[in-house]
């Protein structure tokens, strides 16, 4: 795979498509169950940039910013956004099913809470990502499949518009 992704005789568009078809699915295997912290998000973004720099033959000693590399590759960061979209889609599937997974995801099972700071839950992260509102509003929206799909798609559009408005080229 390295020979294909770093081959200068193959167009950058073809190499980007090969990366998207063969490498990203392996990288994102099981991402629906991940809780993405700031540290993990930074590592995922660094991995995405590492792939692009390798494809463009940019050495690590070159002082090129990530913005410049993204412009040179004519690409935007999409890995974290794709993972969040997958998580939201999977969450909708689990919540509509209404079985054990639903109980675990919503945290409505009996027992004591552990001491210390509570772990971040996927529901809280997705409620934050999907926009202002409570977790209960998010749970209510999940029941209607069409509304949920629109909500996920509109979140992506709203975030893109917000970043364009603020002249931020890197989507997180």
C-alpha positions in Angstrom: 0.0 0.0 0.0 2.9 2.3 0.7 4.1 2.0 -2.9 0.7 3.1 -4.1 0.2 6.0 -1.7 3.7 7.5 -2.2 3.9 6.9 -6.0 4.4 10.2 -7.8 3.2 8.8 -11.1 -0.3 8.3 -9.7 -2.4 11.4 -9.3 -3.0 12.8 -5.8 -6.7 12.4 -6.3 -6.4 8.7 -7.0 -4.0 8.3 -4.0 -6.5 10.1 -1.8 -9.3 7.8 -2.9 -7.1 4.7 -2.2 -6.5 6.1 1.3 -10.2 6.6 1.8 -11.0 3.1 0.5 -8.3 0.9 2.0 -6.8 2.7 5.0 -9.5 4.7 6.7 -12.0 1.8 7.2 -9.2 -0.1 9.0 -8.4 2.9 11.1 -12.0 3.6 12.0 -13.0 0.0 12.7 -15.3 0.0 15.8 -15.3 3.8 16.0 -19.0 3.8 16.8 -18.2 2.7 20.4 -15.3 5.1 21.0 -15.5 8.1 23.4 -13.4 10.7 21.6 -11.5 12.9 24.1 -9.5 15.9 23.1 -6.3 13.8 23.3 -7.7 11.1 21.0 -9.1 13.7 18.6 -5.6 15.3 18.3 -4.0 11.9 17.6 -6.6 11.1 14.9 -6.0 14.5 13.3 -2.2 14.0 13.5 -2.6 10.6 11.8 -4.6 12.1 9.1 -2.0 14.8 8.5 0.8 12.1 8.6 -0.9 10.2 5.8 -1.2 13.4 3.7 2.4 14.4 4.3 3.6 10.9 3.3 1.5 11.0 0.1 2.9 14.5 -0.8 6.5 13.5 0.0 6.8 16.3 2.6 9.6 15.5 5.0 9.0 16.0 8.7 11.8 18.5 8.8 10.0 20.8 6.3 8.4 23.7 8.0 5.0 23.5 6.4 1.9 24.2 8.4 -1.0 21.7 8.4 -3.1 24.4 6.7 -0.6 24.6 3.8 -0.5 20.8 3.5 -4.3 20.6 3.4 -4.4 23.3 0.7 -1.7 21.5 -1.3 -3.6 18.3 -1.1 -6.9 20.1 -1.9 -8.5 18.4 1.1 -10.2 19.2 4.4 -9.9 17.2 7.6 -12.7 14.7 7.6 -11.7 11.8 9.8 -13.1 13.0 13.2 -16.2 14.4 11.4 -16.8 11.0 9.8 -16.3 9.2 13.1 -18.9 11.5 14.8 -21.3 11.0 12.0 -21.0 7.2 12.3 -21.4 7.4 16.1 -24.6 9.4 15.7 -26.0 7.0 13.1 -25.1 4.0 15.3 -26.6 5.7 18.4 -29.9 6.2 16.5 -29.9 2.5 15.6 -29.3 1.4 19.2 -31.8 3.8 20.7 -34.6 2.8 18.3 -33.9 -0.9 19.1 -34.6 -0.3 22.8 -32.9 -3.3 24.3 -30.0 -3.8 26.6 -27.8 -1.4 24.6 -30.3 1.3 25.1 -30.2 0.9 28.9 -26.4 0.9 28.9 -26.1 3.9 26.6 -28.6 6.0 28.6 -27.1 4.9 31.9 -30.4 3.7 33.3 -29.4 0.5 35.1 -29.3 -0.2 38.8 -26.2 -0.1 40.9 -23.9 2.4 42.7 -21.9 5.0 40.9 -18.2 4.7 41.2 -16.2 7.2 43.2 -14.4 10.1 41.6 -15.0 11.9 38.3 -17.6 10.1 36.2 -16.5 8.8 32.8 -17.6 10.7 29.7 -20.5 9.1 28.1 -21.1 8.9 24.4 -24.6 10.5 24.9 -23.1 13.6 26.4 -20.5 14.0 23.7 -23.1 13.5 20.9 -25.5 15.9 22.5 -22.8 18.5 22.6 -21.8 17.8 19.0 -25.4 17.8 17.7 -26.0 21.3 19.1 -27.6 23.0 22.0 -30.1 21.0 23.9 -30.5 18.4 26.5 -29.8 14.7 26.3 -33.5 14.1 26.7 -34.2 16.2 23.5 -31.6 14.1 21.7 -33.3 10.9 22.9 -36.7 12.1 21.7 -35.3 13.0 18.3 -33.8 9.5 17.9 -37.2 7.9 17.8 -38.1 9.5 14.5 -35.6 8.1 11.9 -36.1 10.9 9.3 -35.8 13.6 11.9 -32.6 12.0 13.2 -31.0 11.8 9.7 -31.9 15.4 9.0 -30.5 16.4 12.4 -27.2 14.7 11.7 -26.9 16.1 8.2 -27.9 19.6 9.3 -25.3 19.5 12.1 -22.6 18.9 9.5 -23.9 21.8 7.3 -24.2 24.1 10.3 -20.7 23.3 11.4 -19.3 23.9 7.9 -21.1 27.2 7.6 -19.9 28.3 11.1 -16.3 27.4 10.2 -16.6 29.2 6.9 -18.0 32.3 8.6 -15.1 32.3 11.0 -12.6 31.6 8.2 -11.5 28.4 9.8 -10.4 25.9 7.2 -9.8 23.0 9.5 -12.9 21.2 10.7 -12.8 19.5 14.0 
